[in-house]
Amino acid sequence: MKKITAYTALVVGALIFAYPFVWMLSASFKPEYEIGDMSLMASKWTFASYQLVFDTIPIFSAFLNSIIVSLAVTGAVLFFGSLAAYSLSKLKWRGRDTVFNLILFTMMVPFMVLLIPLYTLVVKFGWTDSLVGLIVPFMMNATALLILRQSFLTIPTSLLEAARIDGCSEWRILRQIVWPLSIPALITAGIIVLTANWNQALWPIMVIRDEALMTMPQMVLLFTVGGGAQARLGPQLAAGILLALPIVVIYLIFQRQFISSMASTGLKG
Amino acid sequence: MVRLEGLRKVYDEDVVAVHGADLFVDEGEFVVLVGPSGCGKSSMLRMIAGLEEITSGTLSIGDKKVNDVLPKDRDIAMVFQDYALYPHMTVYKNMAFGLELRKLPKKEIRRRVDDAAEILGLMDVLERRPKELSGGQRQRVAVGRAIVRDPRVFLFDEPLSNLDAKLRVQMRTEILNLHRRLGTTIIYVTHDQIEAMTMGDRIVVMNEGKIEQIDTPYELYSQPNNRFVAGFIGSPAMNFLSGELRTGRGIMFKHADSDLTVRVPDAAQNYMSGRDVMPVILGIRPEDIFLSDSPYMEGQTSEITLRIDLVEHMGNEMTVYGSSGTTQLVARLAPDARVKQDDTVTLAFLQNKMHFFDAESEVVFR
């Protein structure tokens, strides 16, 4: 009996969470005049909304730009993040804890505060209207570093010492011992960074003017509120679906590692 | 082979883990570092391994000073307490890893790993991962990883403490056999004095960061340098009785807590340095105590009357716990001795097995 109650509650919760997404998906395939109602069914299914998106904006180049930027950022964050996390968790040096606390502190600073100084810097470096301006400022990330550090801390130090005696350099220890043992944490950090970066719209709007260099969120945002969608709901929803799709796919692939790692690090996403 | 001169380790500028240790370990020797936890034995081993920086002093392996040499270049191999096997690698890979890093030819690596696996009985599990192995097998892989390297010195850091009692005894013999077979120098850390006594050619007893005595197991047992070593080595531990030396007709020891009076060798005179009375501690091992009517005891004058608190029958002997005033005493008696709890018995000490320690410095009189 208890079980049934629990399952009912969970099912209701799941429906509440899932409904808007499912509705959005179905609505993007409905004829424009049918979108107004909240039902999931349509009198006929159509690609018209998607057609308009593909016709009006260079969505493929935006998709490609987004892929390049998010992968570069995620790769860099995992690489530099694990270097820093290794040093902060497994090497002894003076001032280590202070540095770690400073890094934690940067998590408390809202991005809005950084926006103007960061923009000024990017302008100074001449990185506006280039993908570099979207990548370099985000190559390090305190949340990812924290996740990686917590994971590295669980690796017994004697393992690293054995590797040192076996003849590993610190760099090789990271590559051949620490990374293979931290795959769930790397995936978790990777997904968090990838999602956050993939969804970023504000920063690209500041840095990129050239349509050929725009990323998906920026493009979709300009399309939906900037008039490209001709104030029609269908194409706006279709663009939204296209934006969300890659993240959903990645999440589905790595779901198991992601959840297990979230559960074990005790961190919220 | 391995030489420590004034080796010192200080943590965080004021915690001294090892106070200037001097030790020479000969080629092929099996030396055990033993002491209670926190005595500095592990710090010492880790300094030899290069895992811990040396605060001051000199460490040489072979003829080379290696204070600042990286662990991988010291030609040592180490077996860790928790085995430290790489969980994501197979047994084969675990053993081969160090050799691959040294860029040995594949064939040579295969040969060495197979040889080691053969010796250690690991042939059937080479493709398994550590978590699929039993404790004893993991232990063997850890040893195997060390021997494939063919190093000049093996370092063992409490390698048996995670095994159950039976396996521990078995692995003890296996490590000894391995040492006999390979003839490589071994430095072995343990807190278990039985392990130390049964395995070491020589034993280094440490306490509070200092080396208390370096000797063969027999010497350590029969000729302890000080009260700490006397009490640490041997189980049940040596009995200690406080009292004083007095000059009179010869030198006598008078127990503070009973009528026990013992004639002390005249050599003790040297320690009295002109004093008439001197506080000392008498040490006597449980097996050197007998019932005073036992035939061994003829002509022995040292007698103490004891009330028996507990008798433990071991089959081949019995352990008797008794007290005289505030002094507790443990004796190992023959299994046929007719004593039982609450009896009052008279015991005698074997005269030539008594040790006397200065009450203040706790150093032995010889």
Interface residues (C-beta under 8 A of the other chain):
Chain A: P156 S158 L159 E161 A162 A163 R164 I165 D166 G167 C168 R172 I177 P180 L181
Chain B: A49 G50 L51 L70 P71 K72 I76 A77 M78 F80 Q81 D82 A84 L85 Y86 P87 H88 F97 G98 L101 R102 R145 R149
